[in-house]
């Protein structure tokens, strides 16, 4: 039986090929891999772009007064490698840095040499807020999502090894370890479209939300060079399988129209190879924006007809002619996932399907379905037969019931026998090999390895804060983010206001009442806890426990110690309980 949506994955394994390290994947993934190959590109005179150094590019533009660096990568080590490459072409001192968005700004420290510590750094005003959000409230989800989407725990070689990560060769290159963070906050903030002279060059910087709301498009009119994060070497991801805020296609289209209006002769992206030639750029950008408009328009058309999400993914499929450009091929995410995200962004999760109005809890639902189908053995056989017949969507559905119908050792609906978990792993492995999407392949294979007990992802389901992030960031931000860790069963009946005094920093507060923690300034608190930011970092990162820190004299509690410890115990953080 063939898949009803062949663009998501092939109905058979005829498209599967073997890569240089034994990877088994859709042949299109290896074609795409060649586009992302490592290379240092001379885009035009005095303009260079490093591709394949990590997930993102680093771009260099030499002006009369020095070198402008656009995006600094994931680490100091990554930026150092790129800086070494540009020094083969240009010896001008680094005069300025510009961030396209918050994803790739962690290597900036590598550019400081003691002579330019006050160097202008341009970036959107939302960059620091977004970095703090990823490091605080949603850090477990963010970390787990990166591991899945970017194939971070896949083996180096063999069928399950990573082919690419869709926008680059790797999330991070192994040779750049230990990946030292060198983020420096922008000292020139962009709130709206601005024109400036940087390093002697005229620059236009235009807010243009993309996969981040702090994204800007950068245009050098005298050079005809546009640096952007909207035109990707694949169909733009309206939905990221790792989990991200909604990306509105209408906003993305507006940003692409801005690029078209600029009429650049050279288009340099945050990912993928540069594109040269006004006509070539125009044709590619038009395809990119029109593909997004197609997805938006047709999804809205289907929603207005009252189609459920299950119907929409069949109703909205990108026409074959968009395959003519790699800029609109489904080599990163998948259209059917984008369509579902557009539905949710437009009208929310309820699609009119009656059963989704009041679904049973996952485990109970799966148990009842298994019972209705005649028991676990019959469901297993049907799933196995569906897999053998290439009916992968049905095999995936049936095999999932077997796993989600039982609890694991920590109480999650993720059980099943070894044989049942192996069956689901087999279905996911087949899908991973037949999809053009690097995102989906990475997610499926990471889940396969977890099902087969080859990797342990439990640490990504526990809320821990990075010690270095706490030390480098705002103590108040991290303390206030504890509000998302309140265990309501433990907090029930508590009404206490705790002041946090950071001896080498700020004073702030949390008021626990009605099973929520309210951020405050700490005034008129019932008790206070006194500690240094270093001790706070050790505590939040799990390096030390609350009790051990109190016993060592590193934490002082003024007020009712027992009640304060009871309050801290209501936060779902192991170090507060040990």
SESEDO-916664 format. One record per residue (C-alpha): x, z, y. Coordinates in steps of 0.2 Angstrom, whole numbers, plus 2048, in hexadecimal, padded with zeros to 3 digits. Last residue first. Example, Ala and Ser with C-alpha at 12.3 -4.5 7.8 and 13.67 -1.06 7.14 Angstrom:
2
SITE,844,824,7FB
SITE,83E,827,7EA
! end
This chain:
578
SITE,85C,8F1,854
SITE,84B,8EE,85D
SITE,851,8E7,86D
SITE,85F,8DD,865
SITE,852,8D5,85A
SITE,848,8CD,869
SITE,835,8CC,867
SITE,832,8D7,876
SITE,827,8E6,872
SITE,836,8F0,86E
SITE,83B,8F0,880
SITE,82C,8FA,885
SITE,82F,907,877
SITE,841,909,87D
SITE,83A,90D,88E
SITE,82E,919,887
SITE,83B,922,87E
SITE,847,922,88C
SITE,83B,929,899
SITE,843,927,8A9
SITE,855,920,8AE
SITE,85C,916,8A0
SITE,86E,912,8A0
SITE,876,904,896
SITE,888,903,892
SITE,88A,915,88D
SITE,88F,910,87B
SITE,87F,919,874
SITE,874,90E,880
SITE,87D,8FE,87B
SITE,87C,903,868
SITE,869,906,86A
SITE,866,8F6,874
SITE,86F,8EB,867
SITE,87F,8E1,86A
SITE,883,8CE,868
SITE,871,8CA,867
SITE,872,8BD,875
SITE,866,8C8,880
SITE,871,8D8,87E
SITE,882,8D0,880
SITE,87C,8C7,890
SITE,874,8D7,897
SITE,884,8E0,893
SITE,88D,8D3,89D
SITE,880,8D3,8AB
SITE,884,8E6,8AD
SITE,877,8F3,8A8
SITE,86A,8FF,8AF
SITE,859,901,8A8
SITE,84C,908,8B3
SITE,83C,913,8B2
SITE,82A,913,8B8
SITE,82D,905,8C5
SITE,829,907,8D7
SITE,832,8F7,8DC
SITE,839,8ED,8CE
SITE,838,8DC,8D6
SITE,82B,8D7,8CA
SITE,828,8CB,8BB
SITE,818,8D0,8B1
SITE,81A,8D3,89E
SITE,80A,8D0,895
SITE,800,8DB,888
SITE,7F4,8E2,895
SITE,803,8EA,89E
SITE,816,8E8,89D
SITE,81D,8E8,8AF
SITE,82E,8DF,8AF
SITE,83B,8E2,8BD
SITE,849,8DC,8C8
SITE,859,8E3,8D0
SITE,867,8D7,8D2
SITE,87A,8D5,8CF
SITE,889,8DF,8C9
SITE,880,8EF,8C4
SITE,871,8E5,8BD
SITE,862,8F1,8C0
SITE,853,8ED,8B6
SITE,843,8F6,8BC
SITE,836,8FA,8AE
SITE,823,8FB,8B2
SITE,819,902,8A4
SITE,807,900,89D
SITE,808,8FF,88A
SITE,7F7,8FF,881
SITE,7FB,8F0,877
SITE,80D,8EB,879
SITE,812,8EC,867
SITE,803,8E1,861
SITE,806,8D6,870
SITE,818,8D1,86B
SITE,81F,8CC,87C
SITE,82C,8BF,87B
SITE,826,8B3,888
SITE,827,8C1,895
SITE,83A,8C2,891
SITE,83C,8B3,89D
SITE,83C,8C0,8AC
SITE,84C,8C8,8A5
SITE,855,8B7,8A4
SITE,84F,8B1,8B5
SITE,855,8C2,8BD
SITE,866,8C1,8B5
SITE,869,8B0,8BE
SITE,874,8A5,8B4
SITE,887,8A4,8AF
SITE,887,8B4,8A5
SITE,876,8B1,89D
SITE,87C,89F,899
SITE,88C,8A5,891
SITE,883,8B1,886
SITE,876,8A4,880
SITE,865,8AC,87E
SITE,85D,8AF,86E
SITE,84B,8AC,869
SITE,84A,8AA,856
SITE,843,89A,84F
SITE,854,890,851
SITE,85D,89D,847
SITE,851,899,838
SITE,857,887,837
SITE,861,889,827
SITE,869,87A,81F
SITE,86A,873,80E
SITE,85B,87C,808
SITE,853,86C,802
SITE,844,86E,80E
SITE,850,872,81C
SITE,85A,862,817
SITE,84A,858,817
SITE,845,85F,828
SITE,855,859,830
SITE,853,848,828
SITE,841,846,82F
SITE,846,84C,841
SITE,856,840,841
SITE,84C,831,83A
SITE,83E,834,847
SITE,849,835,856
SITE,854,826,850
SITE,844,81C,84F
SITE,845,80B,846
SITE,83D,814,837
SITE,840,80F,824
SITE,84E,81B,81F
SITE,846,82A,828
SITE,835,826,820
SITE,83C,826,80E
SITE,845,837,812
SITE,835,83F,818
SITE,82C,83A,808
SITE,83A,841,7FD
SITE,83B,851,807
SITE,829,853,804
SITE,82C,851,7F1
SITE,83A,85D,7F1
SITE,830,86A,7FA
SITE,823,868,7EC
SITE,831,869,7DE
SITE,839,879,7E6
SITE,828,881,7E7
SITE,81E,882,7F7
SITE,820,88C,807
SITE,820,888,819
SITE,811,891,821
SITE,81C,89E,82A
SITE,81C,8B0,824
SITE,82F,8B3,823
SITE,831,8B1,810
SITE,827,8A0,810
SITE,814,89F,811
SITE,80A,893,807
SITE,7FE,885,80B
SITE,80A,87C,817
SITE,815,876,809
SITE,808,86F,7FD
SITE,7FE,868,80B
SITE,80D,85F,812
SITE,80F,855,802
SITE,7FD,84E,804
SITE,7FF,848,816
SITE,811,841,813
SITE,80B,838,803
SITE,7FC,831,80D
SITE,808,82A,81B
SITE,814,824,80E
SITE,809,819,804
SITE,819,811,7FD
SITE,811,810,7EC
SITE,81E,81D,7E5
SITE,81B,828,7F3
SITE,808,827,7F0
SITE,80A,82B,7DE
SITE,815,83B,7E2
SITE,807,840,7EF
SITE,7FA,83E,7E2
SITE,803,847,7D5
SITE,807,856,7E0
SITE,7F5,856,7E6
SITE,7EF,857,7D3
SITE,7FC,865,7CF
SITE,7F7,86F,7DE
SITE,7E5,870,7DB
SITE,7D6,864,7D9
SITE,7D5,85B,7EA
SITE,7C9,868,7F1
SITE,7D5,876,7EC
SITE,7E3,86D,7F5
SITE,7D9,86A,804
SITE,7D4,87C,805
SITE,7E5,883,803
SITE,7EB,876,811
SITE,7DD,87D,81D
SITE,7E1,88F,819
SITE,7F4,88C,81D
SITE,7F1,883,82D
SITE,7E4,88E,835
SITE,7D3,885,834
SITE,7D0,878,842
SITE,7C2,87B,84F
SITE,7C0,86C,85A
SITE,7CC,862,84F
SITE,7BF,860,842
SITE,7B3,856,84E
SITE,7BF,849,853
SITE,7BC,847,866
SITE,7CE,846,86B
SITE,7D1,858,870
SITE,7E4,85A,874
SITE,7E3,857,887
SITE,7DB,849,891
SITE,7E9,83F,899
SITE,7F9,848,894
SITE,7F2,84A,882
SITE,7ED,838,880
SITE,7FE,832,888
SITE,806,83D,87B
SITE,7FD,835,86C
SITE,801,824,873
SITE,814,829,874
SITE,814,82E,862
SITE,80C,81E,85C
SITE,819,815,867
SITE,828,81C,85E
SITE,838,824,865
SITE,84A,81E,866
SITE,84C,80D,85E
SITE,83A,807,862
SITE,83F,7F8,86B
SITE,83B,7F6,87E
SITE,84D,7F6,886
SITE,853,7EC,876
SITE,849,7DD,87E
SITE,841,7D0,874
SITE,837,7DD,86A
SITE,82B,7DE,878
SITE,824,7CE,871
SITE,81D,7D7,862
SITE,80F,7DF,86C
SITE,810,7F3,86D
SITE,803,7FB,862
SITE,7F4,804,869
SITE,7E4,803,85E
SITE,7ED,80A,84E
SITE,7F4,819,857
SITE,7E4,81B,860
SITE,7D9,81D,851
SITE,7E2,82C,84B
SITE,7E2,833,85D
SITE,7CF,831,85D
SITE,7C8,822,866
SITE,7BA,826,873
SITE,7BA,815,87B
SITE,7C1,81C,88A
SITE,7CF,823,880
SITE,7D3,812,879
SITE,7D4,80A,88B
SITE,7DE,818,891
SITE,7EA,815,882
SITE,7EA,803,886
SITE,7EF,805,898
SITE,7FC,812,895
SITE,805,80A,887
SITE,804,7F9,890
SITE,80A,801,8A0
SITE,819,808,896
SITE,81D,7F6,88F
SITE,81B,7EF,8A0
SITE,828,7FB,8A8
SITE,835,7F7,89A
SITE,832,7E4,89A
SITE,833,7E3,8AD
SITE,843,7ED,8AC
SITE,84B,7E1,8A0
SITE,845,7D1,8A9
SITE,84B,7D8,8BA
SITE,85C,7DD,8B3
SITE,85F,7CC,8AB
SITE,85A,7C4,8BC
SITE,865,7CF,8C6
SITE,875,7CE,8BB
SITE,87E,7DC,8B1
SITE,877,7E9,8A6
SITE,881,7F9,8A2
SITE,882,7FF,890
SITE,877,80D,889
SITE,872,81E,891
SITE,872,825,8A3
SITE,86F,813,8A8
SITE,87A,807,8B2
SITE,871,7F8,8BA
SITE,87C,7EB,8C3
SITE,875,7DE,8CE
SITE,867,7E9,8D5
SITE,857,7E3,8DC
SITE,852,7F4,8E4
SITE,83F,7EF,8E2
SITE,842,7EE,8D0
SITE,849,7FF,8CF
SITE,83B,806,8D9
SITE,82F,7FE,8CD
SITE,838,807,8BE
SITE,835,817,8C7
SITE,822,813,8CA
SITE,821,80F,8B7
SITE,828,820,8B2
SITE,81B,829,8BD
SITE,80D,81F,8B6
SITE,814,822,8A4
SITE,812,835,8A7
SITE,81F,83F,89D
SITE,818,84F,896
SITE,824,85D,895
SITE,830,85D,886
SITE,830,860,873
SITE,83D,85A,867
SITE,832,84B,862
SITE,834,844,874
SITE,824,83B,87A
SITE,824,82E,888
SITE,835,829,881
SITE,83A,819,88A
SITE,83C,80A,87E
SITE,84E,808,87A
SITE,85F,806,883
SITE,857,810,891
SITE,851,80A,8A2
SITE,84B,81A,8AB
SITE,85A,825,8AD
SITE,862,81B,8BB
SITE,872,815,8C4
SITE,86F,805,8CF
SITE,87E,7FB,8D5
SITE,87B,7ED,8E2
SITE,88C,7F2,8E9
SITE,886,7F3,8FC
SITE,876,7FA,8F6
SITE,87D,808,8EB
SITE,86D,80F,8E3
SITE,86A,81F,8DA
SITE,85A,823,8D0
SITE,856,836,8CF
SITE,850,841,8C1
SITE,84A,853,8C4
SITE,839,850,8BB
SITE,842,84D,8AB
SITE,840,83F,89E
SITE,83C,834,8AD
SITE,838,83B,8BE
SITE,83E,82F,8CC
SITE,845,838,8DC
SITE,84E,82B,8E6
SITE,860,82C,8EB
SITE,867,81E,8F6
SITE,87A,81D,8F8
SITE,884,815,906
SITE,897,816,901
SITE,8A5,820,90A
SITE,8A7,82D,8FC
SITE,894,830,8FE
SITE,88A,82A,90D
SITE,878,82F,90C
SITE,867,828,90A
SITE,859,834,903
SITE,849,832,8FA
SITE,842,844,8F8
SITE,847,855,8F2
SITE,85A,852,8EF
SITE,865,861,8F0
SITE,877,860,8F5
SITE,881,86F,8EE
SITE,87C,86A,8DC
SITE,87F,878,8D0
SITE,88F,877,8C6
SITE,88E,876,8B3
SITE,89E,877,8A9
SITE,898,87C,898
SITE,8A6,87B,88B
SITE,8A2,870,87C
SITE,8AD,878,86E
SITE,8AF,86A,869
SITE,8B2,859,871
SITE,8B8,851,861
SITE,8A7,854,859
SITE,89F,848,865
SITE,88E,84F,86C
SITE,87D,848,86A
SITE,885,83A,861
SITE,885,827,862
SITE,87A,826,871
SITE,868,823,876
SITE,861,821,865
SITE,86A,830,85C
SITE,874,824,851
SITE,876,822,83F
SITE,876,834,83A
SITE,87B,838,828
SITE,86D,83A,81B
SITE,873,82C,810
SITE,885,832,810
SITE,892,838,81D
SITE,893,845,82B
SITE,885,84F,825
SITE,875,852,830
SITE,875,862,83A
SITE,875,85A,84C
SITE,869,84C,847
SITE,864,84A,85A
SITE,851,84C,858
SITE,852,85B,84C
SITE,860,865,853
SITE,85A,862,865
SITE,849,868,861
SITE,84F,878,859
SITE,859,87C,869
SITE,84B,878,874
SITE,83E,882,86A
SITE,84A,891,869
SITE,84E,890,87C
SITE,83D,88E,882
SITE,83C,89D,88F
SITE,84E,89E,893
SITE,85C,891,891
SITE,850,882,893
SITE,847,88A,8A1
SITE,858,88E,8AA
SITE,85E,87C,8A9
SITE,84D,876,8B0
SITE,84E,882,8BF
SITE,860,87D,8C2
SITE,85C,86A,8C3
SITE,84C,86B,8CD
SITE,854,869,8DE
SITE,85A,857,8D9
SITE,86D,854,8D9
SITE,87C,851,8E4
SITE,88C,85A,8E2
SITE,898,85A,8F1
SITE,8A9,860,8ED
SITE,8AD,872,8F3
SITE,8B9,875,8E4
SITE,8C2,866,8E9
SITE,8D4,86B,8EA
SITE,8D3,877,8DB
SITE,8D2,869,8CE
SITE,8C0,867,8CC
SITE,8BA,859,8C2
SITE,8B9,862,8B1
SITE,8AD,86F,8B8
SITE,8A0,861,8B9
SITE,89E,860,8A6
SITE,88D,867,8A4
SITE,883,85B,8AF
SITE,87A,850,8A2
SITE,869,856,89E
SITE,864,85C,8B0
SITE,861,84B,8B8
SITE,86A,83C,8C0
SITE,878,848,8C6
SITE,884,842,8D4
SITE,896,848,8D6
SITE,8A1,846,8E4
SITE,8B3,842,8EA
SITE,8BD,841,8DA
SITE,8CE,83B,8DF
SITE,8D2,828,8DD
SITE,8DE,824,8CF
SITE,8D3,816,8C8
SITE,8D4,80B,8B9
SITE,8DC,814,8AB
SITE,8D6,824,8B3
SITE,8C5,81F,8AF
SITE,8C8,823,89C
SITE,8D0,834,89F
SITE,8C1,839,8AA
SITE,8B6,834,89B
SITE,8BF,83F,88F
SITE,8C0,84D,89C
SITE,8AD,84C,89E
SITE,8AA,84E,88B
SITE,8B5,85D,88B
SITE,8AD,865,89A
SITE,89C,864,891
SITE,88C,85B,88F
SITE,88F,84C,89B
SITE,895,84B,8AD
SITE,888,840,8B5
SITE,88D,834,8C3
SITE,89F,836,8C9
SITE,8A3,82F,8DA
SITE,8B5,82B,8DD
SITE,8BE,82C,8ED
SITE,8BD,829,900
SITE,8BB,816,900
SITE,8AF,816,8F1
SITE,8B3,816,8DF
SITE,8A3,817,8D4
SITE,8A5,820,8C3
SITE,896,821,8B6
SITE,896,82D,8A7
SITE,88A,828,899
SITE,87F,834,88F
SITE,87E,839,87D
SITE,891,83B,87B
SITE,8A0,830,87F
SITE,896,820,87A
SITE,896,818,88A
SITE,8A2,81B,899
SITE,89D,811,8A9
SITE,8A8,80A,8B6
SITE,8A5,803,8C8
SITE,8B4,7FF,8D3
SITE,8B1,7EC,8D1
SITE,8A3,7E9,8C5
SITE,89C,7F1,8B5
SITE,8AD,7F5,8AE
SITE,8A7,7FD,89E
SITE,8B0,80A,894
SITE,8AA,809,882
SITE,8A2,812,874
SITE,895,809,86A
SITE,883,80B,870
SITE,87E,7F9,86E
SITE,886,7F9,85D
SITE,87B,807,857
SITE,86C,7FD,85B
SITE,870,7F0,84E
SITE,873,7FF,842
SITE,862,807,846
SITE,85A,7F6,844
SITE,860,7F6,831
SITE,854,805,82E
SITE,85F,813,827
SITE,869,819,818
SITE,87A,820,81F
SITE,889,81D,814
SITE,896,81F,822
SITE,897,80D,827
SITE,884,80B,825
SITE,879,806,817
SITE,869,7FC,819
SITE,856,7FF,818
SITE,84B,7F1,81E
SITE,845,7EC,80C
SITE,840,7FE,809
SITE,82D,7FC,80A
SITE,81F,7FE,816
SITE,82B,7FF,825
SITE,82A,80D,831
SITE,822,810,842
SITE,81F,7FE,846
SITE,816,7FB,836
SITE,807,804,83B
SITE,7FA,802,82D
SITE,807,806,821
SITE,807,7FB,811
SITE,800,800,800
! end
